[in-house]
């Protein structure tokens, strides 16, 4: 049996592991594995981009966005750091 150090030195191509005459797994250098992962992620990104491009793009004017944001509940618009302290605590103190 070859140790991991010996395998690292000799393993340049993927090795197929066979059980009962059937391939069950592959041992490959980490560089090849990382390249395969990158290619898979790139393919997923391209698939998502194709789907996104099929949908019509919708833009809205800034005024419309701001009006919708302003219409939200006042509680939602208060920054979390001020919750529980009251708005007076958020005002700068004149010394």
C-alpha positions as CSV (number, residue, x, y, z in Angstrom):
1,X,0.0,0.0,0.0
2,X,1.3,3.5,-0.9
3,X,1.3,6.1,1.8
4,X,-0.2,9.6,1.1
5,X,3.3,11.1,0.6
6,X,4.1,8.5,-2.0
7,X,0.7,8.9,-3.6
8,X,1.2,12.7,-3.9
9,X,4.5,12.2,-5.7
10,X,3.1,9.6,-8.2
11,X,-0.5,10.8,-8.7
12,X,-0.5,13.0,-11.8
13,X,-3.6,11.7,-13.5
14,X,-7.0,10.7,-11.9
15,X,-7.0,7.2,-10.5
16,X,-10.2,5.2,-10.7
17,X,-11.2,3.1,-7.7
18,X,-12.8,-0.2,-8.7
19,X,-14.9,-2.5,-6.5
20,X,-16.2,-5.8,-7.7
21,X,-15.2,-4.8,-11.2
22,X,-17.1,-1.5,-11.2
23,X,-15.8,2.0,-10.9
24,X,-16.9,3.5,-7.6
25,X,-14.8,6.7,-7.1
26,X,-11.9,8.7,-8.4
27,X,-8.8,10.0,-6.8
28,X,-7.4,13.1,-8.4
29,X,-5.0,15.9,-7.6
30,X,-6.5,18.8,-5.7
31,X,-5.7,21.2,-8.5
32,X,-7.9,19.3,-10.9
33,X,-10.6,19.0,-8.3
34,X,-10.6,22.8,-7.7
35,X,-10.7,23.4,-11.4
36,X,-13.7,21.1,-11.8
37,X,-15.5,23.0,-8.9
38,X,-14.8,26.4,-10.6
39,X,-16.1,25.1,-13.9
40,X,-19.2,23.8,-12.2
41,X,-19.8,27.1,-10.5
42,X,-19.3,29.0,-13.8
43,X,-21.8,26.8,-15.5
44,X,-24.3,27.4,-12.7
45,X,-23.7,31.2,-13.0
46,X,-24.2,31.1,-16.8
47,X,-27.5,29.1,-16.4
48,X,-28.8,31.7,-13.9
49,X,-27.7,34.5,-16.1
50,X,-29.6,33.0,-19.1
51,X,-32.7,32.8,-17.0
52,X,-32.3,36.3,-15.7
53,X,-31.9,37.7,-19.2
54,X,-35.2,36.1,-20.3
55,X,-37.2,38.1,-17.8
56,X,-38.1,41.6,-18.7
57,X,-36.1,44.2,-16.8
58,X,-38.1,46.5,-14.6
59,X,-36.8,49.8,-13.5
60,X,-38.7,52.4,-11.5
61,X,-38.0,56.1,-11.0
62,X,-36.1,57.1,-7.9
63,X,-39.1,59.2,-6.7
64,X,-41.3,56.1,-6.9
65,X,-38.8,54.1,-4.8
66,X,-38.4,56.9,-2.2
67,X,-42.2,57.3,-1.9
68,X,-42.6,53.6,-1.3
69,X,-39.9,53.6,1.3
70,X,-41.4,56.6,3.0
71,X,-44.8,54.9,3.1
72,X,-43.4,52.1,5.2
73,X,-44.3,52.0,8.9
74,X,-42.2,54.5,10.9
75,X,-41.1,51.8,13.2
76,X,-39.5,49.9,10.3
77,X,-37.6,53.0,9.3
78,X,-35.9,53.6,12.7
79,X,-32.4,52.2,12.7
80,X,-32.0,49.2,15.1
81,X,-29.3,50.9,17.1
82,X,-31.9,53.4,18.3
83,X,-34.7,50.9,19.2
84,X,-35.3,50.8,22.9
85,X,-33.4,54.0,23.7
86,X,-35.9,56.4,22.3
87,X,-35.2,59.0,19.6
88,X,-34.0,61.5,22.1
89,X,-31.0,59.3,22.8
90,X,-30.0,59.5,19.1
91,X,-29.7,63.3,19.1
92,X,-26.2,64.6,19.7
93,X,-25.7,66.3,23.1
94,X,-24.6,69.9,23.1
95,X,-21.8,70.3,25.7
